[in-house]
Amino acid sequence: MKILLTNDDGVFAPGISVMANFLNKKNYNSFVVAPNRERSSVGHAITLHRPLRLWRVENGPYPVGYQTYACDGTPSDSVVLAVEELEPETSLVVSGINRGPNVGDDLTYSGTVSAAMEGVILGCPAIAVSLNSSREDDENYETAAHIVCKVIQWINVNPLPKGVLLNINVPNVPLSLIKGVKVTRKGVRVYEGKVTKLNDPHGRVYFWISGRPEDQLVEGCDVWALARGYVSITPIHMDMTCYECLEEVRNGGLETILS
């Protein structure tokens, strides 16, 4: 296997370097192409209106001689350049390990998940992996790296359906405290107080978009599993068609509105 590692936290983020060192010790054939700086929550953005730069990273927290590249674009840009220019034989994309979870509707904002989606679009099986941590926590990236290696072993025996990626969220605890693995569906996460209105020293109004996450802890969904100490693995795909609504909308006369 030729495994591409990428992320949205930047090429020097601890999560991706821990994952690279872990794969290297396991003798996986892997390489890194990642943004040169943090690009969290950029979604599936692709850079179309300026040139992109790609360069070899010779230092940093990677094994000696490890193939590492930085890109001055988005996570999805990094995947495109990796697969289309550097390593066309890439057989798996691993995006992460992200600092902080990617659950519920945050999937639509996530650069981590979007980079994995770009891999799927380019014909590669893909994994997005996130650790349920914050900047104030001690971060157990080794736990997530161990689980990713187990998932890679599983994929080798059970290839993913075309167009499907696995979104993995890992509790921020030592491996011995993981309660198990749950295959889940996407849950619901909303944010209370999403917009904060403030004034700068000159009296001008500005805004912060953040808010406090509020999860609907429905059994079987990703936020429920993560809150109970389980690894959540959710198969997701790009097809956002609401198939249940097709006939209802068609029979409701939408196709005849120009008659």
C-alpha positions in Angstrom: 0.0 0.0 0.0 1.0 3.6 -0.6 -0.6 5.7 2.1 -1.0 9.5 1.8 -1.2 11.3 5.1 -2.8 14.8 5.2 -4.7 17.0 7.6 -6.1 20.5 8.2 -4.1 21.3 11.3 -0.9 21.9 9.3 2.2 19.8 8.4 3.9 20.4 11.8 0.8 19.5 13.9 1.4 16.7 16.4 -1.4 14.5 15.2 -0.1 13.9 11.7 3.5 13.5 12.8 2.5 10.9 15.4 0.5 9.1 12.7 3.5 9.2 10.4 5.9 7.9 13.0 3.4 5.1 13.9 3.0 4.0 10.3 6.8 4.1 9.8 7.4 1.9 12.7 4.8 -0.6 11.4 6.7 -0.6 8.0 3.8 0.9 6.1 4.8 2.8 2.9 3.5 6.3 3.7 4.2 9.9 2.9 2.8 13.3 3.9 1.4 16.2 1.9 -0.3 18.7 4.2 -1.1 22.5 4.4 1.9 24.6 5.6 -0.4 26.2 8.3 -3.6 25.4 10.1 -6.6 25.4 7.8 -9.3 24.1 10.1 -12.9 24.4 9.1 -12.2 25.3 5.5 -14.5 22.5 4.3 -13.9 21.2 0.8 -12.3 24.4 -0.6 -10.1 24.1 -3.7 -7.8 26.9 -4.7 -8.6 28.1 -8.3 -7.5 31.8 -8.4 -3.8 31.7 -7.6 -0.9 29.4 -8.1 -0.1 26.7 -5.6 3.3 25.9 -4.1 4.5 22.5 -3.0 7.9 21.9 -1.3 9.8 19.3 0.5 10.0 19.5 4.3 13.4 18.4 5.5 13.0 19.1 9.2 10.3 18.7 11.8 8.9 15.8 13.9 9.2 13.1 11.2 11.4 10.1 10.8 14.8 10.8 9.1 14.3 10.8 5.3 10.6 10.5 5.5 8.8 11.9 2.4 7.1 15.0 3.7 5.7 17.9 1.6 4.0 21.2 2.6 1.4 22.9 0.4 0.3 26.6 0.6 -3.3 25.6 -0.2 -6.1 23.8 1.5 -6.4 20.2 2.7 -8.2 19.2 -0.5 -5.5 21.0 -2.6 -2.9 18.8 -0.8 -4.7 15.6 -1.7 -5.0 16.7 -5.4 -1.3 17.5 -5.6 -0.3 14.3 -3.8 -2.4 12.0 -6.0 -2.2 13.8 -9.3 1.4 14.9 -9.2 3.5 13.2 -6.6 2.2 9.6 -6.2 -0.5 8.5 -8.7 -0.3 5.0 -7.2 -1.6 6.2 -3.9 -3.9 3.4 -2.6 -5.2 4.9 0.7 -5.7 8.5 2.1 -5.6 9.0 5.8 -6.6 12.5 6.9 -5.6 13.3 10.5 -5.1 12.8 13.3 -7.2 15.9 13.8 -7.2 17.8 17.1 -10.8 17.9 18.2 -13.8 15.7 17.0 -15.5 15.8 13.7 -19.0 14.6 14.4 -22.6 15.5 13.5 -23.0 18.4 11.1 -19.4 19.5 11.7 -18.6 17.1 8.9 -19.7 19.7 6.4 -17.2 22.3 7.7 -14.3 19.9 8.4 -11.1 20.2 6.3 -10.1 16.8 7.8 -13.2 15.0 6.4 -13.1 17.0 3.2 -9.6 15.9 2.4 -10.7 12.3 2.8 -13.6 13.0 0.5 -11.2 14.4 -2.1 -9.3 11.2 -1.9 -12.5 9.3 -2.6 -13.3 11.6 -5.5 -9.9 10.7 -7.0 -10.6 7.0 -6.6 -8.7 6.3 -3.4 -10.2 4.6 -0.3 -10.0 7.1 2.6 -10.1 7.5 6.3 -10.7 10.7 8.3 -9.6 10.4 12.0 -10.1 12.8 14.8 -9.2 12.8 18.5 -11.9 14.1 20.9 -9.5 16.7 22.5 -9.1 20.4 23.0 -6.0 22.5 23.2 -6.1 22.3 27.0 -6.1 18.5 27.1 -3.2 16.0 27.3 -3.6 14.5 23.8 -3.6 10.7 23.3 -2.7 10.7 19.6 -1.1 7.3 20.0 -4.5 5.8 20.9 -5.9 7.1 17.6 -2.9 6.0 15.6 -3.2 2.5 17.0 -6.9 2.4 16.0 -6.1 3.7 12.5 -3.6 0.8 12.0 -6.3 -1.7 13.0 -8.7 -0.1 10.6 -6.1 -0.3 7.8 -5.7 -4.0 8.5 -9.5 -4.4 8.3 -9.7 -2.5 5.0 -7.0 -4.8 3.5 -9.4 -7.7 4.1 -12.7 -5.8 3.6 -12.3 -3.2 0.8 -14.5 -0.2 1.2 -17.3 0.2 -1.3 -16.5 2.7 -4.1 -17.2 6.3 -3.0 -17.3 5.5 0.7 -14.9 6.8 3.4 -14.7 6.1 7.1 -15.0 9.0 9.6 -13.4 7.9 12.8 -13.6 9.7 16.1 -11.5 8.5 19.0 -12.0 9.3 22.8 -9.0 11.2 24.2 -7.9 8.5 26.6 -5.2 5.9 26.8 -5.8 2.8 24.7 -6.5 0.7 27.7 -9.5 2.9 28.6 -11.2 2.6 25.2 -14.5 0.8 25.7 -14.7 -0.6 22.2 -15.7 0.3 18.7 -19.2 1.3 17.4 -20.2 1.6 13.8 -22.4 4.7 13.9 -24.5 7.1 11.8 -24.0 10.8 11.7 -25.5 12.5 14.7 -26.7 16.0 15.4 -24.5 18.7 16.9 -25.7 22.3 17.2 -24.0 25.3 18.7 -25.6 27.6 21.3 -24.6 31.2 21.1 -23.0 30.7 17.7 -22.3 34.4 17.1 -20.7 36.7 19.7 -21.0 40.4 19.0 -18.2 42.6 20.4 -16.7 46.1 20.0 -13.0 46.8 19.2 -11.1 49.6 21.0 -12.4 52.1 18.4 -16.0 51.2 19.1 -16.4 49.3 15.8 -18.5 46.1 15.9 -17.0 42.8 15.1 -18.1 39.2 15.5 -16.7 35.8 16.6 -18.4 32.6 15.3 -17.9 29.8 17.8 -20.5 28.8 20.3 -21.0 25.9 22.8 -21.7 22.5 21.2 -25.0 20.8 22.2 -25.2 17.2 21.1 -28.4 15.1 20.7 -27.2 11.9 22.3 -29.3 9.4 20.4 -28.2 5.8 20.6 -26.3 4.7 17.5 -25.0 8.0 16.4 -21.4 9.3 16.5 -21.8 11.9 19.3 -23.5 9.2 21.4 -20.8 6.7 21.0 -18.0 9.2 21.6 -19.7 10.5 24.7 -19.7 7.0 26.2 -16.1 6.2 25.6 -16.4 4.3 22.3 -14.5 4.8 19.1 -17.1 6.0 16.5 -16.7 4.8 12.9 -19.2 6.3 10.4 -19.3 5.3 6.8 -20.1 8.4 4.7 -20.3 9.2 1.0 -20.6 12.2 -1.3 -24.1 11.4 -2.6 -26.3 13.8 -0.7 -29.5 12.9 -2.7 -32.5 12.5 -0.5 -33.8 9.4 -2.2 -36.8 9.1 0.1 -38.0 12.5 -1.2 -37.6 11.9 -4.9 -41.0 10.5 -5.6 -42.8 12.8 -3.2 -41.3 15.9 -4.8 -41.9 14.5 -8.3 -45.5 13.6 -7.5 -46.0 16.9 -5.9 -45.8 18.5 -9.4 -42.4 20.1 -9.3 -41.5 18.9 -12.8 -44.6 20.6 -14.2 -44.0 24.1 -12.8 -43.1 25.5 -16.2 -46.2 24.0 -17.9 
